[in-house]
Amino acid sequence: MTQTEGEITYPGDPMALYAALSVAVHQAVHDAGPLEDATHYNDLAPEWTAFPSKEYRASVGHDGVRPYGAAPNTDQMVFDPRVWDEAARGAWIRLLREVRPRVVLISAVSPAHRYALEIAALVRSEVPDAYVVLGGRHADETVTAAPGGKRLLVRPSGTPAVIQEGKVPPVIDAIVAGEAYHAVDVLMRALALAMDLEHRWVDPAHVLPCLQGLLHQEGVKPGTSLVLLSSRDPGEPVHAVPLNGPALDLASLPAPYEAFAIRSHFPIFKDPDSGDALRTAHFMVSNACPYRCNFCSESARVGHGLRRFRDDAIGKAIERICECVSYGAKAIFFDDSVFWSGRYKDITEFCRELGRIRATDLASHDPCLRTHLTDEDDLERLRHLQWGAQLTVDTLVALHSGRESDEILRQMRDAGCSYVYIGIESMSSLVMDGIHKNLRREEGRPWAAKVREAAALVKKHGLQLGTSVLFGLDGETRSSIDETIREVGRLIDDGLIDLASPNILTYHPATPVTRQHGMHERLDYHSPRIDNRKPYIYFEEAFPGVVSVLLTEDDIWHIHEETRVQWGRARNDTSVDKGPAPEEPPAESPGGRTEPLEAVHG
């Protein structure tokens, strides 16, 4: 999110990085034990040797910058400044000089890509021999292999393209795109093998043969990904290594929080006694949205399809929740674009099982659950666990009957759910007629009526309702903008919406609307300094030059002013100008993705 000082900041934990590193860190910690038990690293290895203790996890606060010790645990290997400004730059430089890392891995979405390049440039300046790896959503959307793996496809805003064109210096040694879990693991092992034994720095010339040797020896693990190895000489060729393994079961991966502490505190989950925001874990049982909206980068058609928890999905999800609770979570937000992909059978089974274990005592738990719930404090957190999830209007009122949705929401509430988040997008039928979310359109039942019906269902069960509203979609006019603001305001006045987040359509590199609006070759996510000013800073991800061409700057000012007036306190606080950046972290906005930028040193 952009803040008033004009830099990127974000709430929540950097889950893209945590998830991408889960396999590699798990393997490295395992191999840090007795040498005879090592299966991946038996000489040089990352400095990932110990998971955080329970005491350490309980002691962490909001701040994402962690103290680096002489023998750090895996959580302390992450640089997570939450806002990229002069103070963060200074902290990063000091950390580089102290640690002198051999490998730095950076994860970034598109709006944070310019800052990722700056972080990498500082690595190159301070530790010239360090090997820099870039991943994250921007890499996923801009670097892919053509079917068959014979040709590399790079979008104009992709890192290799802007480096080759001389727009930015060659500060990235490797890019990992796609389902990176096993790809990061095998790349880290190749880097360990490619290190010069005398000086302990990676020899870039040896990385490709080491990587190819490991893949030849072991085969390709599950997942579809791409490893791109570049030269520091822009004139040298780029080597692409596609990894096309079997379909990935997300439940087979280590928990993202196994190696990292939970720092999120979503204010929608509050301690009933103190009113304090509860420590909140992010959780996903699927990696993409089943809908095909042309503006959304979470759509399964933008990535590698929809991946879910597969084998024993409900049991694995319950076990993972118990693991999060053992790490100190008092609340959980399901970041899935649609909770359990909207499948009511799975939601029912999940809620029943979660309700069952919340009602039992410690001694009666299954052995796999007791592995995590080791004391009464753990069990007490599970009993009082609050959670929230994302649903859609059509899931609630078009794809299922009112009776079915009423029962599902009751089951969710009884299992501890206190919050539901839905994407309204627009209240204008003219706009929503072009949106894939608006299924089963019926004469006499416009989208606005379906939104009201869905909101009423949620509120009937005493659940908080958060919503997102998106301006600048096809068909948007000043009239449709005013209609949406007015109708959302009526829902707020009627007590049907607790939180409304206004957003401006922002072009992501791989979304169909980017090409349809003629923006695919015009996106600038690399220039180090941009004119990020009001009114853009009031909206998540909004920068001049990458927002909807259907909106003028006057329109954006109008949206800001009118939502502030008509939505009042229900408008998401993170999008309201409060003057200078506060010392406390900004209020966190549950719903949607929350991992723009982070780095790990190893």
C-alpha positions in Angstrom: 0.0 0.0 0.0 1.1 3.5 -0.6 1.2 5.8 2.4 1.4 9.6 2.8 5.2 9.7 2.6 4.9 8.2 -0.9 6.6 4.9 -0.3 5.4 1.3 -0.3 4.3 -0.2 3.0 2.1 -3.1 3.8 0.3 -4.9 6.6 0.6 -8.6 7.5 3.3 -11.1 7.3 5.3 -11.6 4.0 3.7 -14.9 3.1 5.0 -15.1 -0.4 8.5 -15.2 0.9 7.7 -17.5 3.8 5.8 -20.0 1.5 8.5 -19.9 -1.2 11.2 -20.7 1.3 9.3 -23.3 3.2 10.9 -26.4 1.5 14.4 -25.0 1.3 14.5 -23.9 5.0 13.0 -27.1 6.2 15.6 -29.1 4.4 18.5 -26.9 5.6 17.4 -27.1 9.3 17.1 -30.9 9.0 20.6 -31.1 7.6 22.0 -28.9 10.4 21.7 -31.9 12.7 24.1 -34.9 12.7 26.1 -34.9 9.5 25.3 -38.5 8.8 21.6 -37.7 8.6 22.1 -34.8 6.1 20.3 -35.5 2.8 20.7 -32.1 1.0 23.6 -30.1 2.5 26.6 -32.0 3.7 29.3 -29.3 3.4 28.3 -25.7 2.7 24.8 -24.7 3.6 22.6 -21.7 4.3 22.8 -20.3 7.8 19.3 -21.7 8.4 20.1 -24.0 11.3 17.3 -23.7 14.0 13.6 -22.8 14.0 12.4 -20.1 16.3 11.6 -21.3 19.9 8.2 -20.9 21.5 9.6 -18.2 23.7 11.0 -16.3 20.8 7.7 -16.5 18.8 5.8 -15.1 21.8 8.2 -12.2 22.2 8.0 -10.7 18.7 6.0 -7.6 18.1 4.7 -5.8 15.0 8.1 -4.7 13.7 9.3 -6.8 10.8 12.9 -5.9 11.2 14.5 -8.6 13.3 17.7 -8.5 15.4 20.5 -10.5 13.8 22.4 -12.6 16.4 25.6 -14.6 16.4 23.6 -17.8 15.9 20.3 -16.6 14.5 17.2 -18.7 14.1 15.6 -18.9 10.7 13.2 -16.0 11.5 16.1 -13.7 12.1 17.4 -14.2 8.6 14.6 -12.0 7.1 14.8 -8.3 6.5 11.2 -7.1 6.5 11.1 -3.3 7.0 7.4 -2.8 6.3 8.1 0.6 4.6 11.0 1.3 2.2 12.3 4.7 3.1 15.6 6.3 4.1 15.6 4.7 7.6 15.0 1.3 6.0 17.8 1.9 3.5 20.2 2.7 6.3 19.1 -0.4 8.2 19.6 -2.6 5.1 23.1 -1.2 4.5 24.1 -1.8 8.1 22.8 -5.3 8.0 24.7 -6.0 4.7 27.9 -4.8 6.3 27.4 -6.8 9.5 26.4 -10.1 7.9 28.1 -10.0 4.5 25.6 -12.6 3.1 26.6 -15.0 0.4 23.1 -15.2 -1.0 20.2 -12.7 -0.9 16.7 -13.7 -2.0 14.1 -10.9 -2.6 10.3 -11.3 -3.1 8.3 -8.5 -4.7 4.9 -7.8 -6.3 4.8 -5.4 -9.2 4.3 -2.1 -7.3 7.4 -3.0 -5.2 9.6 -4.1 -8.1 11.4 -0.8 -8.2 12.3 -1.1 -4.5 13.4 -4.7 -5.0 15.8 -3.5 -7.7 17.1 -0.8 -5.3 17.6 -3.4 -2.5 19.5 -5.5 -5.0 21.7 -2.6 -6.1 22.6 -1.9 -2.5 23.7 -5.6 -2.2 25.8 -5.2 -5.3 27.4 -2.1 -3.9 28.1 -3.3 -0.4 28.7 -7.0 -1.0 29.7 -7.3 -4.7 30.2 -11.1 -4.6 26.8 -11.9 -3.1 24.4 -13.8 -5.3 21.0 -12.1 -5.7 17.8 -14.1 -6.5 14.5 -12.4 -7.3 11.1 -14.0 -7.0 7.5 -13.1 -6.1 4.4 -12.1 -8.0 6.1 -9.7 -10.4 8.5 -12.5 -11.6 5.6 -14.9 -11.8 3.6 -12.6 -14.1 6.5 -11.4 -16.3 8.8 -14.4 -16.9 7.4 -17.7 -18.3 8.4 -20.5 -20.6 6.4 -21.1 -23.8 4.7 -24.5 -24.0 7.4 -27.2 -24.4 9.9 -25.0 -22.6 11.8 -24.1 -25.9 11.3 -20.4 -25.7 11.4 -17.8 -23.0 8.6 -15.3 -22.8 9.4 -12.0 -21.0 6.8 -9.2 -20.7 8.1 -5.6 -21.3 7.9 -4.8 -17.6 9.8 -8.0 -16.7 13.2 -7.7 -14.9 15.2 -9.3 -17.8 13.6 -6.9 -20.3 14.4 -3.7 -18.4 17.9 -4.9 -17.7 18.6 -5.8 -21.3 17.2 -2.4 -22.4 19.6 -0.7 -20.1 16.8 0.9 -18.0 18.3 -0.6 -14.8 21.7 -2.1 -14.0 22.2 -5.9 -14.0 21.8 -6.4 -10.3 19.9 -9.7 -10.4 21.8 -13.0 -10.8 18.8 -15.4 -10.9 15.0 -15.2 -11.1 12.6 -17.9 -9.8 9.1 -17.7 -11.2 6.0 -19.9 -10.7 5.5 -22.5 -8.0 8.8 -21.8 -6.5 8.8 -24.1 -3.4 11.0 -26.9 -4.7 12.7 -24.7 -7.3 14.2 -22.4 -4.5 15.4 -25.5 -2.7 17.2 -27.0 -5.6 18.6 -23.6 -6.6 20.0 -23.0 -3.1 21.6 -26.4 -3.2 23.1 -25.6 -6.6 24.5 -22.4 -5.2 26.1 -24.3 -2.3 27.8 -26.6 -4.7 28.9 -23.7 -6.9 30.7 -21.9 -4.0 34.4 -21.5 -4.2 35.7 -23.5 -1.3 38.5 -21.1 -0.5 36.7 -17.8 -0.4 33.1 -19.1 0.2 31.5 -17.0 -2.6 29.2 -18.4 -5.3 31.0 -18.8 -8.7 28.2 -17.8 -11.1 29.7 -19.8 -13.9 29.2 -23.0 -12.0 25.6 -22.5 -11.0 24.0 -23.8 -14.2 26.0 -27.1 -14.4 25.4 -27.7 -10.7 21.7 -27.1 -11.1 21.5 -29.3 -14.2 23.4 -32.0 -12.4 21.0 -32.0 -9.4 18.0 -32.2 -11.7 19.5 -35.0 -13.7 20.3 -36.9 -10.6 17.1 -36.4 -8.7 14.5 -35.5 -11.3 12.1 -32.6 -11.0 10.0 -32.3 -7.9 6.3 -31.3 -7.9 5.3 -27.9 -9.3 5.7 -25.8 -12.4 8.4 -23.2 -12.2 11.2 -21.5 -14.1 14.7 -20.7 -13.0 16.4 -17.9 -15.0 20.2 -17.5 -14.6 21.6 -14.2 -16.0 25.1 -12.8 -16.4 26.3 -9.6 -14.9 27.4 -8.7 -18.4 24.2 -7.7 -20.3 25.7 -8.9 -23.5 25.9 -12.5 -22.3 23.0 -15.0 -22.8 20.4 -15.7 -20.2 19.9 -19.4 -19.3 16.3 -20.6 -18.7 15.7 -23.8 -16.8 12.0 -24.8 -16.8 11.0 -27.2 -14.1 7.8 -29.0 -15.0 7.1 -31.6 -12.3 3.9 -33.4 -11.2 0.9 -31.4 -10.0 1.6 -29.9 -6.6 -0.4 -30.7 -3.5 -0.2 -27.7 -1.2 -0.8 -29.8 1.8 2.5 -31.7 1.2 4.6 -28.5 1.8 5.9 -27.5 5.2 3.9 -24.8 7.0 5.1 -21.3 6.0 5.2 -20.4 9.7 7.4 -23.3 10.6 10.5 -21.1 10.1 9.1 -17.7 10.8 7.3 -15.9 13.6 3.7 -14.5 13.3 3.7 -10.7 13.5 0.3 -9.8 12.0 -2.3 -8.2 14.3 -5.5 -7.7 12.4 -7.7 -5.2 14.3 -10.9 -7.0 13.2 -9.9 -9.8 15.6 -9.9 -8.3 19.1 -9.4 -9.6 22.6 -12.8 -9.5 24.2 -11.4 -8.3 27.5 -8.6 -5.8 26.5 -9.8 -4.8 23.0 -6.3 -5.4 21.7 -5.8 -6.8 18.2 -5.0 -10.5 18.2 -1.9 -12.1 16.7 -3.2 -13.3 13.4 -1.8 -16.0 11.1 -2.3 -16.0 7.4 -3.6 -19.3 6.0 -4.3 -20.7 2.5 -5.7 -24.0 1.3 -5.6 -22.9 -2.4 -3.3 -20.7 -4.4 -5.6 -19.0 -6.9 -9.1 -17.8 -7.6 -11.5 -20.0 -9.7 -13.1 -17.0 -11.3 -11.7 -15.4 -14.4 -12.1 -11.7 -13.9 -10.0 -9.9 -16.5 -8.5 -7.4 -14.0 -7.4 -9.8 -11.3 -3.9 -11.2 -10.9 -5.2 -13.9 -8.5 -7.1 -15.6 -11.2 -6.1 -19.2 -11.9 -5.7 -18.4 -15.6 -3.0 -15.8 -14.8 -0.8 -18.4 -13.0 -0.4 -22.1 -13.3 -3.9 -23.1 -12.6 -5.7 -23.8 -9.3 -3.8 -25.7 -6.7 -5.3 -26.9 -3.4 -4.8 -29.1 -0.4 -5.6 -32.4 -2.0 -4.9 -35.6 -0.1 -6.8 -35.6 3.3 -7.4 -31.9 2.7 -9.6 -31.3 5.8 -7.3 -33.3 8.1 -4.2 -31.5 6.9 -5.9 -28.1 7.2 -6.9 -28.8 10.8 -3.4 -30.0 11.7 -1.9 -26.9 10.1 -4.3 -24.7 12.1 -3.1 -26.5 15.3 0.4 -25.8 14.2 -0.3 -22.1 13.8 -2.0 -22.0 17.2 1.1 -23.6 18.8 3.2 -20.8 17.2 1.1 -18.3 19.1 -1.8 -17.5 16.7 -5.0 -16.3 18.4 -6.7 -15.6 15.1 -6.4 -16.8 11.5 -7.4 -15.2 8.3 -7.9 -17.4 5.3 -6.2 -15.6 2.4 -7.8 -17.9 -0.2 -9.5 -15.8 -2.9 -12.6 -17.9 -2.1 -12.8 -19.9 1.1 -12.2 -23.5 0.2 -12.8 -22.4 -3.4 -16.5 -21.9 -2.6 -17.1 -25.7 -2.2 -19.8 -26.0 0.5 -19.1 -29.7 1.1 -15.5 -28.9 2.1 -16.6 -25.9 4.2 -19.1 -28.0 6.1 -16.6 -30.8 6.8 -13.9 -28.3 7.8 -16.2 -26.4 10.2 -17.5 -29.6 11.8 -14.0 -30.9 12.4 -12.7 -27.6 13.7 -15.6 -27.4 16.1 -15.0 -30.9 17.3 -11.3 -30.4 18.2 -12.1 -27.0 19.8 -14.5 -28.8 22.2 -12.2 -31.6 23.3 -9.5 -31.7 26.0 -5.8 -32.1 25.4 -5.6 -35.8 26.3 -8.2 -36.8 23.8 -6.6 -35.3 20.7 -5.2 -37.4 17.9 -1.4 -37.9 18.1 -0.8 -35.8 15.1 -2.6 -32.9 16.7 -1.0 -33.4 20.1 2.4 -32.9 18.3 1.5 -29.2 18.2 -0.9 -28.7 21.1 1.6 -29.4 23.9 0.1 -27.5 26.8 -3.1 -25.9 28.2 -2.1 -22.5 26.8 -2.2 -23.9 23.3 -5.5 -25.5 23.8 -6.9 -22.4 25.3 -5.9 -20.4 22.2 -7.6 -23.0 20.1 -10.8 -22.9 22.1 -11.0 -19.1 21.6 -9.6 -18.9 18.1 -11.2 -16.3 15.9 -11.0 -16.5 12.2 -12.2 -14.9 8.9 -12.4 -15.8 5.3 -13.2 -14.5 1.8 -16.4 -15.4 0.0 -18.1 -13.9 -3.1 -21.6 -12.5 -3.6 -22.4 -15.2 -6.2 -21.1 -18.0 -4.0 -23.7 -16.9 -1.3 -26.7 -15.9 -3.4 -26.4 -17.2 -7.0 -24.5 -20.6 -6.9 -26.4 -21.8 -3.8 -29.8 -21.3 -2.4 -30.4 -18.9 0.5 -31.1 -21.9 2.8 -27.7 -23.5 1.9 -25.8 -20.3 2.4 -27.6 -19.6 5.7 -26.6 -23.0 7.0 -23.0 -22.6 5.8 -22.6 -19.2 7.6 -24.1 -20.7 10.7 -21.6 -23.5 10.6 -18.7 -21.0 10.1 -19.9 -18.9 13.0 -20.2 -21.9 15.3 -16.7 -23.0 14.4 -15.2 -19.6 15.4 -15.6 -17.4 12.3 -16.2 -13.8 13.2 -15.4 -12.0 9.9 -16.3 -12.4 6.2 -14.7 -10.4 3.3 -16.3 -10.1 -0.1 -15.4 -8.2 -3.3 -18.3 -6.0 -4.3 -16.2 -4.4 -7.1 -19.0 -2.1 -8.3 -22.7 -1.5 -7.7 -23.3 -0.5 -11.3 -25.0 -3.1 -13.5 -23.4 -1.5 -16.5 -20.0 -2.2 -15.1 -20.8 -5.6 -13.5 -22.2 -7.1 -16.7 -18.6 -7.4 -17.9 -17.3 -9.1 -14.7 -17.0 -12.9 -14.5 -17.9 -12.9 -10.8 -21.4 -11.8 -11.7 -22.7 -15.3 -12.7 -26.3 -16.4 -13.4 -27.6 -13.0 -14.2 -31.3 -12.9 -13.9 -33.8 -10.4 -15.2 -35.2 -8.4 -12.3 -32.4 -9.3 -10.0 -29.5 -6.8 -10.6 -26.1 -7.1 -9.1 -26.8 -4.5 -6.4 -29.7 -6.5 -5.2 -27.5 -9.6 -4.9 -24.9 -7.7 -3.0 -27.5 -6.5 -0.5 -28.9 -10.1 -0.1 -25.4 -11.5 0.5 -24.6 -8.8 3.0 -27.8 -9.4 4.9 -27.1 -13.1 5.1 -23.7 -12.5 6.6 -25.0 -10.0 9.1 -27.9 -12.2 10.1 -25.3 -14.5 11.8 -23.6 -11.6 13.7 -20.5 -11.7 11.5 -18.4 -8.6 10.7 -18.5 -7.9 6.9 -15.6 -6.3 5.1 -15.8 -5.4 1.4 -13.6 -4.2 -1.4 -14.8 -1.8 -4.1 -12.9 -1.3 -7.4 -13.2 1.8 -9.5 -12.0 2.0 -13.2 -13.4 -1.2 -14.7 -14.8 -1.3 -18.2 -17.9 0.7 -18.5 -17.0 3.1 -15.6 -18.2 6.6 -15.9 -18.7 9.4 -13.3 -22.3 8.4 -13.1 -21.4 4.7 -12.3 -18.8 5.9 -9.8 -21.4 8.0 -8.0 -23.9 5.1 -8.1 -21.4 2.7 -6.5 -20.4 5.2 -3.8 -24.1 6.0 -3.0 -25.2 2.4 -2.9 -22.3 1.2 -0.7 -23.1 4.1 1.6 -26.7 2.9 1.9 -25.4 -0.6 2.9 -23.2 1.0 5.5 -26.1 3.2 6.8 -28.3 0.1 7.0 -25.7 -1.7 9.2 -24.8 -4.3 6.5 -21.2 -3.4 6.0 -18.6 -2.8 8.7 -15.5 -2.1 6.5 -15.3 -0.8 2.9 -12.0 -0.5 1.1 -12.0 1.7 -2.0 -9.5 0.7 -4.7 -8.4 2.0 -8.1 -8.0 -0.5 -10.9 -4.2 -1.0 -11.2 -2.7 -2.8 -14.2 -0.8 -6.0 -13.4 1.5 -7.3 -16.1 -0.3 -10.5 -16.9 -4.0 -9.6 -16.5 -6.0 -9.5 -19.7 -7.3 -6.0 -19.0 -3.7 -4.6 -19.2 -3.5 -5.7 -22.8 -7.1 -4.7 -23.6 -6.4 -1.2 -22.4 -3.2 -1.0 -24.4 -1.0 -0.8 -21.3 1.1 -4.0 -21.6 4.1 -2.1 -23.1 3.7 1.0 -21.1 3.9 -0.2 -17.5 6.8 1.3 -15.5 7.5 -0.8 -12.4 11.3 -0.1 -12.5 12.1 3.6 -12.4 13.6 4.4 -9.1 11.7 7.6 -8.5 8.1 8.2 -9.5 5.7 11.1 -9.0 3.7 9.3 -6.3 1.4 12.0 -5.1 -2.1 12.7 -3.9 -4.7 11.4 -4.7 -2.9 8.2 -5.7 -1.4 7.6 -2.2 -4.9 7.2 -0.8 -5.4 3.9 -2.6 -3.7 0.5 -2.4 -1.2 -0.1 -5.3 -2.1 3.1 -7.1 0.7 5.0 -8.9 0.5 7.5 -11.7 0.8 5.7 -15.0 -0.4 2.3 -13.9 -4.0 3.0 -13.0 -7.1 2.7 -15.1 -7.1 4.8 -18.3 -10.8 5.2 -17.8 -10.3 7.4 -14.8 -9.0 11.0 -14.8 -7.0 12.4 -11.9 -10.1 14.4 -11.1 -12.1 11.2 -11.0 -9.7 9.7 -8.4 -9.9 12.9 -6.3 -13.7 12.6 -6.5 -13.6 8.9 -5.4 -11.4 9.8 -2.4 -13.4 12.7 -1.2 -16.8 11.2 -1.7 -16.0 7.8 -0.1 -14.5 9.7 2.8 -17.7 11.7 3.3 -20.3 9.1 2.4 -18.7 6.0 4.0 -17.4 7.7 7.1 -15.7 5.5 9.7 -16.5 2.3 7.7 -14.0 3.4 5.0 -10.8 1.4 5.5 -8.5 3.6 7.6 -5.3 2.7 5.7 -6.6 4.7 2.7 -7.3 7.9 4.6 -4.7 10.7 4.8 -3.5 11.1 8.4 -0.6 13.4 7.8 2.9 12.2 8.7 3.5 8.4 9.0 2.6 7.2 12.6 5.1 5.5 14.8 2.7 2.6 15.3 2.1 0.3 12.3 -0.9 1.1 10.1 -4.2 -0.6 10.6 -4.1 -3.9 8.6 -6.6 -4.6 5.9 -7.6 -8.3 5.8 -8.6 -9.6 2.4 -6.5 -9.6 -0.7 -2.7 -10.1 -0.8 -0.3 -8.5 1.7 3.2 -9.2 0.7 4.7 -6.5 -1.5 8.4 -6.6 -0.5 10.8 -8.6 1.6 14.3 -10.0 1.6 16.1 -12.8 3.2 19.8 -13.2 3.6 21.4 -16.7 3.8 
